Amino acid sequence: MAEAHQLNTWEGYVDWKKRPALKGRHGGVLAASFVLVAEVLENLAYLANASNLVLYMSKSMQFSPSSSANMVTNFMGTAFLLALLGGFLADTFFTTYCIYLISATIEFTGLLILTLQAHMRSLKPPICTSVDRKTPCEQVEGEKAALLFLGLYVVALGVGGIKGSLPPHGAEQFDETTPRGRKQRSGFFNYYIFCLSCGALIAVTFVVWIEDNKGWQWGFGVSTAAILMSIPIFLLGSPTYRNKIPTGSPITTIFKVLAAAFYHSCLCRNSSNTIATMNRSPSCTTDTSQEEDRAKENAQIQCATQDMKFLDRAFVRKLVHPVISCTTQQVEEVKIVIKIFPIFMSTIMLNCCLAQLSTFSVQQAATMNTNIGSVRVPPASLPIFPVIFMLILAPIYNHIIIPFSRKVTKTEMGITHLQRMGTGLVLCIVAMAVAALVETKRKRVAAQFGLMNTTEPLPITFLWIAFQYLFLGSADLFSLAGMMEFFFTEAPFSLRSLATALSWASLAMGYYLSSVLVSIVNRVTDTFRNSPWLFGSNLNHYHLEKFYWLLCVLSGLNFLHYLLWARRYKYRSIRPEDQNEIHTMSTFTEV
């Protein structure tokens, strides 16, 4: 009876009441569906403010334009970086289920603070009536400023926790021991991006319109209501979720293996502390006790690998110090983390280019004719283009491209994670080249009509900008979903939430890198040409096309760097027996 009960439970998982999760009752598509609906509402709440926050900071809080832009960049970068904290806590102390609920409550609290401040006149700076540019308006300060930044960074903390817990929570609902379960998990990441875009579409249209026409208190109120609604919807799925049991700090294991490898390398000449020979045969296994205790992990960890042999020194036959004792399994886990890291670093340049969607691309469009017929489209709503592209491309990719590639390649994935990420990097290179060509055309039109020194709209439609949005939006779809699935499937079982959060950390670092590059370019060009490329109030005098060509070249070099590591990478999530099974399949099960 005990063996039968064990066969019917998901090892390493519990339900929301901390009881063993049962097969057939917990996990699956239904459980993941609640996660996807919650994501629509959560991203709506976040992007409704982030996409238009710079105007709130400059007009309502009366900061300078440059200060407002920096504050928004810091806020968004902090929110994405805090995803690492959310992922770490989910892996170490809490489940992803608990982290989401805690984080959603925190974000709700922050949005409530911002809503109250936007609603109460006494909590905002005096209305600016000065029309003299030399007399600046009185910006928010003191306790009012403290309240503003308290609300903002409480929101950032909540957003980070959600970004670090919600994607892995949804991915954990699928059985990765079967080809069908892995396909469903791959489809989940595609539809996670789709739902991300759904929330963004509502945010940059409906909510932005409310903020511009009805007041910021209503915009913040919609965001507050959205995140509040996501909590009961997420809770409705509680009886269906399976939650991974936290296994302690994976960071401790990483440092322990590295410390042991360095320590034992200094003692390797002592015959009494000979380094244990790690079995390299195809039938190698880990210790029996470890296999019994953690069968789930051992089903995924392959044999000891030939690379990074220095780390093999962490495992010795005769212990020198019990504090740094390591198993072969722990050594292999650290090797996996180290092999993933260069891939992660290769994605930062891509996100640096994606940062242009909310900076220079918007400013380009603001100088152009933004009318479509009799309708004027505000430049702040330009993110709708990549959002729409992603909404269209995500289902096409999931239901047409992937099934077709599976039939052609006769493999389970069809397009591997690294191929998908590489496609995103190539599209990024094309996008930057297109952006440079479009900017050249825009400046040529300005010169032809003698409008270089005016702020009048140029006689060229802003729809030209849509081309670079098309390629960057496509690159985002391929790269973000590919990164999430790659980091989740390749990371050790105990590190999955933290590894998935690397996708958001890459986005944050891309934003920071964009700001650094602009500063470096301006400093270098000012030194050698006495005229910075990206400085001044008139975009027509910028050398933005040269900056885009620079990003194109850097993206090309980054792609070569990516190929260097991607070609050498060996997947741990694809087992030979799975591949043999795939070759014999006559049909492919859809998600």
C-alpha angles and dihedrals in degrees: 000000000000091000091049091050090050091052090054096052132079105242112227093020136094134186124247090277092055092253121133110282112243127221112244092022105055128048130010137105095314093056092048091050091067089053092053093051090049089051092056091056095041095052090045089056093048102041095041087072103027093055094054102022094106089066092050091051094048102037105030101027091032099223118154117269093250093047091047092052092050092048092052092047091050091048094051094042092050092049092053094043090052087063085080089060091049092050093046093051091047091053097041113033113359137033121254085249093061095041091055093051092046093046094046089052090050092049090048090053092051093048090048089055091050092047092052092048092049090049100047115070091202091064094056131070120267115282110268113238098166118116094181112101090208090060106066121207119254106262124210113277144158118021092352091057090046090054091049095052092041090057093044097051094041085057090048090052091051093045091050092052092049095047090049096048112028101064094048090044090058093044091051090064094076130082105243093187091076130058090233092054092049091050091050090050090051089050089050092060090050092051091043087064089045091054090044087058093046091058091045092051092056091043098053094043116028100024095040089052090052091050093049097043109026103030140271093268088066093047092051088044092057090050091049091050092047095054090043091053091050092063099063091039090054090046091053088069094053096105090054101046126101112204125205113239111240110246101196131266112334089190089065090055092051093051091043093055093046091048092047092049092052093042096049093044087065090053099041092106090062108092092209090064100043113167111254115247108240113221111252099183121113090248097054118135139181127249116309094235091051090047091054095044097044107025090151094061095041089054087063103035110087127207121300108288127232096227127086092024090173089076090056086075088073088075115068134171095228115042117233096185123008092212091069098037111137136188125223087249092058091048091052091049091055090048089055092051092050092049091051094051098074089051089053092050090052092061096058094078090053091055090047087062091045088057088069088071090074099034127034096010091059091047090050091054091048089064093051136072104282097183122117102192106308094338120096114211114208113231090234088067093058092103085075088081099063089038092056091045090053092047089055098040099046096066091039090053094046099043104030114018098042097045090047093049090048091056093046097046095031090220132124098245098036090197112034123227092251092048089052093050090046090053088054090052092051092049088051091056090050091047093055092048091050090047090053092050092048091050090050089053092047093053091045090056090048090052094046093054095040094244099127094112100038134081094221116124112267119241092250125096119247088226087089085073088059090075094065089043089054094055095040091047090051090047090052092051094051096041104041097046090041092050094049094049093043095050093043097049098038099043120090114269092251093052104045101110092048092046092050089052088062086079090065093041088056089054092051092048089049090057091048092047090052091057091046092050092051090052093047093047092050093048095048096044091046090053097048102028103024087229120086114221095224108034136106139045098276115074091198090072093050121103089224093146089061090049090052090050088051090053089048092054093044089049090052092051090046090053090054088050089050092050090052091061100031094056090053095045119108117200118236094190096066114073124196093239090056092052091050089051092050093054091057095049114110096192135028121231113230125220 
